[in-house]
Amino acid sequence: MAVPSAPDEPGLTNSDPHERSSAPALRLALLGVLVVALLVSAGVLIWLLADRRGEAEELQSQRETVMAQSEQFMLRTGTFGPDMLDEQNGMPEYREQVKAVITPKFATSFDKQAVAAEQLVAQGGVSREAEVFATGVAVMDEDSATALVAGSFTDSFPQGKSGETVAAEPVPFRMEVDLVKTEGEWLVDDFTPVTGEEGQ
């Protein structure tokens, strides 16, 4: 007489023990893949954010350089006096400091304008001092920019027999300064007074 076999306990199967042992290993491998994918995604995100931040910082740096060059241009063109005159009644130092911040093309027309300043100083003993109140970038791309500069010019000149130097009332100005990037350096290429409705 055959002995009846015991019924299988609920929840137990006669599966292969190798299959049961491979399940945790598969889960562990899958978890490892997910962790690696997460780390790679985080790395890419950090790289993208750093790249964008770097671009923003570079753009801000370029804007600051444009504003600084525009300010220097106005200060240098608008500041001169008898102490700059040489024996020929020219102002070579004045010309040199302005040409350091302008393009060679603009330097040609500036030389003609500098003659008037030299005559003003040599014949009238006039001194002029520029002051910049504010600068801003109106338009900018990779190799050109337009800045706005506001400030004033103050002329001083000898008066009467004593020759005492008297300062005139400051004359305000608003200038639109055009710059171009030449061999990696921002240089002033032209400027235009901003007046009337356009200035408002």
Secondary structure, 3 states (H helix, E strand, C coil): CCCCCCCCCCCCCCCCHHHHHHHHHHHHHHHHHHHHHHHHHHHHHHHHHHHHHHHHHHHHHHHHHHHHHHHHHHHHHCCECHHHCCCCCCCHHHHHHHHCCECHHHHHHHHHHHHHHHHHHHHHCCEEEEEEEEEEEEEECCCEEEEEEEEEEEEEEEECCCCEEEECCCEEEEEEEEEEEECCEEEEEEEEECCHHHHC
